[in-house]
Amino acid sequence: MKKALIVWGGWDGHEPEKVANIFARMLRKEQFEVEVSDTLEAFADAEKLLGLDLIVPVWTMGEIEQELVNNVSVAVQHGTGLAGCHGGMCDAFRKNVDWQFMTGGQWVAHPGNDGVLYTVEIKQSSSPLVTGLQDFTVQSEHYYLHVDPAVEVLATTRFPVVDGPHRLNKAVDMPVAWTKRWGVGRVYYNSLGHHADIVEIAQVKELMRRGFLWAAEGKELTQQAGKSSGASASGAYTGMGDSQ
């Protein structure tokens, strides 16, 4: 049975406990053994993290000790999957660039605030993760992010939709969902999920379900590859911390 750890907290406006419970039910339905924690100290046991198949952060803003980020980073580099949504993953720990490097992006704005009606466009040719899914509309925060150019984009949305200082720039297609690799680990992100009701939208839930399964699958594949080749992940990146 695959093992997952969900860690929730931070800004209450994103309803982290409700979102964490939705994710826990989703993963248990997929036969995961799920631990849910409301403290960042859940990242303190480095050996335990290395034994997980999946880590799901649901923690907006706040601060985190560098050692805890290093523990998560090393686990992911060795095959543990990392997957999450909205500000719970890519607006967590704004001061920690190592977290941002690992996750692939950082929220910077949501022009129009909550309630913007926009289209999520599925990139059909990019990945089997979105096979059979169609474009859909959502009314929520419209996330503008600074994104790692190394990610593989699964879905996008067009900016601008509402007025703002960005409007006179050319139109841009902002990533909504993506994957990337961190060491041999798999990372998945979806910018939707401002509140629990957005996470409950059928298309959003399906995107998250597929993302969780894909990220968690990497651990088993890495172990199989290691056994066949005798290789293992090495040179784990632990970040610069405060030394920069």
C-alpha positions in Angstrom: 0.0 0.0 0.0 1.4 3.4 -1.0 1.9 5.9 1.8 1.0 9.6 1.7 1.5 12.5 4.1 -0.8 15.6 3.9 0.4 18.6 5.9 -2.1 21.5 6.3 -2.1 24.9 7.9 -1.1 28.5 7.2 -3.6 31.1 6.1 -7.1 30.0 7.0 -8.7 31.8 4.0 -7.8 28.9 1.7 -9.7 26.5 4.0 -6.7 24.2 4.4 -8.3 21.7 6.7 -11.3 21.2 4.4 -9.0 20.8 1.4 -6.7 18.4 3.2 -9.8 16.3 4.1 -10.9 16.2 0.4 -7.4 15.1 -0.6 -7.3 12.5 2.2 -10.6 10.9 1.1 -9.4 11.0 -2.6 -6.2 9.2 -1.7 -7.8 6.6 0.6 -10.2 5.8 -2.2 -7.1 5.0 -4.3 -5.9 2.7 -1.6 -3.3 4.9 0.0 -2.4 4.8 3.6 -2.8 8.5 4.5 -1.4 10.5 7.4 -2.8 14.0 7.9 -0.9 16.5 10.0 -1.5 20.2 11.0 2.1 20.9 11.9 5.2 21.5 9.9 7.1 19.3 12.3 5.7 16.5 10.2 8.6 17.2 7.9 11.2 16.8 10.8 11.7 13.1 10.4 13.9 12.9 7.3 14.0 9.1 7.2 10.2 8.9 7.4 9.8 11.2 4.4 12.2 9.1 2.4 9.9 6.1 3.0 6.8 7.9 1.6 5.3 7.7 -1.8 3.7 11.1 -1.7 3.8 14.4 0.2 0.9 16.8 -0.2 1.4 20.3 1.2 -1.7 22.4 1.9 0.0 25.3 3.6 -0.3 28.9 2.4 2.2 31.6 3.4 3.9 31.3 6.8 7.5 30.5 7.4 9.4 27.2 7.6 12.8 26.2 9.0 15.3 25.5 6.3 16.0 22.0 7.7 12.4 21.0 7.1 12.6 22.2 3.5 15.8 20.3 3.1 14.2 17.1 4.4 11.3 17.4 1.9 13.7 18.3 -0.9 16.0 15.3 -0.3 13.0 12.9 0.0 11.6 14.1 -3.4 15.1 13.9 -5.0 15.2 10.3 -4.0 11.7 9.5 -5.5 9.0 10.6 -3.0 6.3 12.4 -5.0 5.3 16.0 -4.2 1.8 17.3 -5.3 -0.5 20.1 -4.4 -2.6 23.0 -5.5 -3.2 26.8 -5.4 -1.5 28.7 -2.6 -1.2 25.5 -0.5 1.9 24.6 -2.5 3.0 27.5 -4.7 2.3 30.4 -2.2 3.8 28.6 0.8 6.8 30.0 2.5 7.3 33.1 0.4 10.8 33.8 1.9 12.1 30.3 1.0 13.5 30.2 -2.6 14.5 26.6 -2.2 10.8 25.6 -1.8 9.9 27.7 -4.9 12.7 26.0 -6.9 11.5 22.6 -6.0 7.8 23.2 -6.6 8.3 25.1 -9.9 6.5 28.4 -9.3 5.4 31.1 -7.0 2.1 33.1 -6.9 2.5 36.8 -7.4 -1.0 38.2 -8.2 -4.6 37.4 -8.9 -5.9 40.4 -10.9 -9.6 40.9 -10.1 -9.3 38.9 -6.9 -11.9 36.2 -6.3 -14.8 35.7 -8.7 -13.1 36.1 -12.0 -14.6 33.9 -14.8 -11.9 32.4 -16.9 -11.2 29.4 -19.1 -8.7 26.6 -18.3 -7.3 25.2 -21.6 -6.0 21.7 -21.5 -2.8 21.1 -23.5 -3.8 17.9 -25.2 -0.5 16.9 -26.6 1.6 17.4 -23.5 1.0 14.4 -21.3 -1.2 11.3 -20.7 -2.1 13.0 -17.5 -4.7 15.1 -19.4 -5.9 12.5 -21.9 -9.6 12.8 -22.5 -10.0 16.0 -20.5 -11.6 19.1 -22.1 -11.3 22.8 -21.6 -13.6 24.2 -18.8 -14.5 27.5 -17.2 -14.1 28.3 -13.5 -15.1 31.4 -11.4 -12.4 31.9 -8.8 -9.1 33.6 -8.3 -7.1 33.9 -11.6 -3.5 33.0 -10.6 -0.6 34.8 -12.1 2.6 33.0 -11.2 6.3 33.2 -11.8 7.0 29.8 -13.3 10.1 27.7 -13.8 10.7 27.3 -17.5 11.7 23.7 -16.9 8.1 22.6 -16.1 6.0 20.6 -18.5 2.7 22.5 -18.9 -0.5 20.5 -18.8 -3.1 23.4 -18.8 -3.0 27.1 -19.3 -5.2 30.2 -18.9 -5.2 33.5 -20.9 -4.3 36.8 -19.3 -5.4 39.6 -19.2 -9.1 39.0 -18.4 -9.7 42.0 -16.1 -8.2 45.4 -16.0 -4.9 46.1 -14.2 -1.3 47.3 -14.7 -0.5 44.2 -16.7 -3.2 44.9 -19.3 -1.1 46.8 -21.8 1.4 43.9 -22.2 0.7 41.3 -24.8 -1.7 38.5 -24.0 0.0 35.6 -22.3 -0.9 32.0 -21.6 -0.2 31.3 -17.9 0.4 27.7 -16.8 -2.4 26.4 -14.6 -1.1 22.8 -14.1 2.3 21.4 -14.6 4.8 18.6 -13.8 8.5 18.7 -13.2 11.3 16.5 -11.9 13.3 17.2 -8.7 16.1 14.7 -8.7 14.3 11.4 -9.6 11.1 12.6 -7.8 8.0 13.8 -9.6 6.4 17.1 -8.8 2.8 18.1 -9.7 1.0 21.4 -9.3 -2.4 22.8 -10.1 -3.2 26.5 -9.4 -6.9 25.9 -8.9 -8.3 25.5 -5.4 -8.9 28.9 -3.7 -11.6 27.3 -1.6 -12.7 23.7 -0.9 -15.7 24.2 -3.3 -13.3 24.8 -6.2 -11.4 21.7 -5.4 -14.7 19.8 -5.4 -15.4 20.8 -9.1 -15.3 17.5 -11.1 -12.6 18.6 -13.5 -10.4 20.0 -10.7 -10.7 16.8 -8.7 -9.8 14.7 -11.6 -6.8 16.8 -12.4 -5.7 16.4 -8.8 -6.4 12.7 -8.6 -4.3 12.1 -11.7 -1.5 14.3 -10.4 -1.4 12.5 -7.1 -1.2 9.1 -8.7 1.4 10.2 -11.2 3.6 11.8 -8.5 3.4 8.8 -6.2 4.1 6.3 -9.0 7.6 7.7 -9.3 8.8 6.1 -6.1 8.1 2.6 -7.2 9.5 3.2 -10.7 12.7 4.7 -9.2 13.1 1.7 -6.9 12.7 -0.8 -9.8 15.2 1.1 -11.9 17.6 1.2 -9.1 17.4 -2.6 -8.6 17.9 -3.3 -12.2 20.9 -0.9 -12.6 22.4 -0.8 -9.2 22.1 3.0 -9.3 20.7 5.4 -6.7 20.0 9.1 -6.4 23.0 11.0 -5.2 24.2 14.5 -4.8 21.0 15.7 -3.1 20.5 19.4 -3.3 19.8 20.9 0.1 19.6 24.6 -0.9 21.5 27.7 0.2 19.5 28.5 3.3 20.6 31.6 4.9 24.1 31.5 3.5 23.3 33.3 0.3 
